[in-house]
Amino acid sequence: MTNTLLRCFAICYAALLGSGCATVTGNATQPISIQTVDKQGNVIEGMSCRVSNAAGQYVGDTPMFDLAVRRSSLPLLVECRGDRRPLARAVLVPRADGMVPAQMLLPGGSSFMLIDHLSGFMYAYPRWIRMQVGADMVFDRRDEAGRDPTPGQVTRQFDDYTRFASGVTTRAD
């Protein structure tokens, strides 16, 4: 009886691991690299950054290489401030890793895919971004190509001052 129970448990466990469930087989965190650059693309070091998503908040100075952030289905927000420099902000859009179509075909795949979605483990952010100082940018994981930095889209340019909806004006640094 015990041998049969162990065999059944081993088969169920093997099926679970083979299902592609990232919550079981994957990693809860992902390394990302963040650099800040000026309009000409020259690297600016030493800007203080705050990185946050629904799962946590991280701080550090640029360049930040291999920062381990928790995976989530929600965007990652990055805000960097520097001494006498305009603000740099970015939104990193996560996308599902490549296993999603194949996961649907495996036993239990759809239920494990739901678990992966709710936990955020099936999503990944762009691995390497270069934020332009003085701009709001959007980086999407689907635009990532090879080992190069993910190209970002500038959505708004700042000057040396940040203007808020309340009408208050403050220096960006």
C-alpha positions in Angstrom: 0.0 0.0 0.0 2.8 2.5 0.9 4.7 1.6 -2.2 1.7 2.3 -4.4 1.0 5.6 -2.6 4.6 6.7 -3.1 4.5 5.8 -6.7 1.2 7.7 -7.2 2.8 10.8 -5.4 5.9 10.6 -7.6 3.8 10.4 -10.8 1.7 13.4 -9.7 4.8 15.4 -8.8 6.4 14.6 -12.1 3.3 15.7 -13.9 3.3 18.9 -12.0 6.9 19.7 -12.8 6.3 18.7 -16.5 3.3 21.0 -16.7 5.5 24.1 -17.2 4.1 25.9 -14.1 6.5 28.7 -13.5 5.3 29.0 -9.9 6.8 25.6 -9.2 9.7 25.4 -11.7 10.5 29.1 -12.3 12.1 31.9 -10.4 10.2 34.6 -8.4 12.7 37.3 -9.3 14.3 38.5 -12.5 17.5 40.5 -13.0 17.2 43.8 -14.7 19.8 46.5 -15.5 19.1 50.2 -15.5 21.3 53.0 -16.9 20.6 56.7 -17.3 21.8 58.6 -20.3 21.6 62.2 -21.6 19.9 63.2 -25.0 23.1 62.3 -26.8 23.2 58.8 -25.3 26.1 59.4 -23.0 25.9 57.5 -19.7 25.2 59.4 -16.5 26.3 57.7 -13.3 25.2 58.3 -9.8 21.5 59.1 -10.2 19.4 57.9 -7.3 16.6 55.6 -8.4 13.5 54.1 -6.9 12.1 51.0 -8.6 8.7 49.7 -7.7 5.9 47.4 -8.6 3.0 45.7 -6.8 5.4 43.2 -5.3 8.1 45.5 -3.8 10.2 48.6 -3.9 14.0 48.8 -4.6 16.4 51.7 -4.4 19.9 52.3 -5.7 22.2 54.5 -7.8 22.8 54.2 -11.5 24.1 52.2 -13.1 22.1 49.3 -11.5 23.2 46.0 -13.0 21.3 42.7 -12.3 18.9 44.2 -9.8 16.7 41.3 -8.7 13.0 42.4 -9.0 10.0 40.3 -8.2 8.0 39.3 -11.3 4.5 40.7 -11.6 1.8 41.2 -14.2 1.8 44.9 -13.3 4.2 47.4 -14.8 7.5 48.3 -13.1 7.9 52.0 -12.4 11.4 53.5 -12.3 12.1 57.1 -11.2 15.7 58.5 -11.1 16.8 61.9 -9.7 20.2 63.4 -9.9 22.1 66.4 -8.6 21.2 69.3 -10.9 19.7 67.1 -13.5 16.1 66.7 -14.7 14.0 63.7 -13.6 14.1 60.4 -15.5 11.0 58.2 -15.4 10.2 54.9 -17.0 7.4 52.3 -17.1 8.5 48.8 -17.9 5.7 46.7 -19.4 5.9 43.0 -18.6 5.0 40.3 -21.0 4.4 36.6 -20.6 7.4 34.3 -21.2 7.3 32.1 -24.2 5.9 28.9 -22.6 2.2 30.1 -22.5 1.0 28.5 -25.8 2.7 25.2 -25.0 1.5 25.3 -21.4 -2.1 25.1 -22.6 -1.4 21.7 -24.2 0.1 20.1 -21.2 -1.9 18.2 -18.5 -3.2 20.8 -16.0 -1.7 23.5 -18.1 -4.7 25.9 -18.0 -5.0 25.8 -14.2 -1.3 26.2 -13.7 -1.3 29.1 -16.2 -3.9 30.8 -14.0 -1.7 30.3 -10.9 1.3 31.7 -12.8 -0.8 34.7 -13.9 -2.0 35.5 -10.4 1.4 35.1 -8.9 3.1 37.0 -11.7 5.7 34.3 -12.2 4.8 33.9 -15.9 5.7 37.5 -16.7 9.1 39.2 -17.4 10.3 42.8 -17.7 12.8 44.1 -20.2 16.3 42.9 -19.1 18.2 46.1 -19.9 17.0 49.7 -20.2 18.7 53.0 -20.8 16.5 55.8 -19.5 16.9 59.3 -20.9 17.3 62.1 -18.3 14.6 64.7 -18.7 12.0 62.3 -20.2 9.1 59.9 -19.4 9.7 56.6 -21.3 8.0 53.3 -21.9 9.9 50.1 -22.3 8.0 47.0 -23.5 9.4 43.4 -23.1 8.1 42.5 -26.6 10.5 45.1 -28.1 13.5 43.3 -26.6 16.0 42.0 -29.2 19.1 40.0 -28.3 21.5 41.3 -25.7 21.2 44.9 -26.6 19.3 47.4 -24.4 15.5 47.4 -25.0 14.5 50.4 -27.1 12.2 52.8 -25.3 9.6 55.3 -26.4 9.8 58.8 -25.1 6.3 59.9 -24.1 7.1 63.3 -22.6 10.1 65.6 -22.3 10.8 67.5 -19.0 12.7 70.7 -18.4 14.5 71.5 -15.2 11.2 71.9 -13.4 8.4 69.4 -12.6 4.9 70.9 -12.8 2.1 69.1 -10.9 -1.6 69.2 -11.5 -2.0 71.3 -8.3 -0.1 74.1 -9.9 2.9 73.7 -7.7 6.3 73.9 -9.5 9.4 72.3 -8.1 13.0 71.7 -9.3 13.4 68.3 -10.7 16.6 67.6 -8.7 
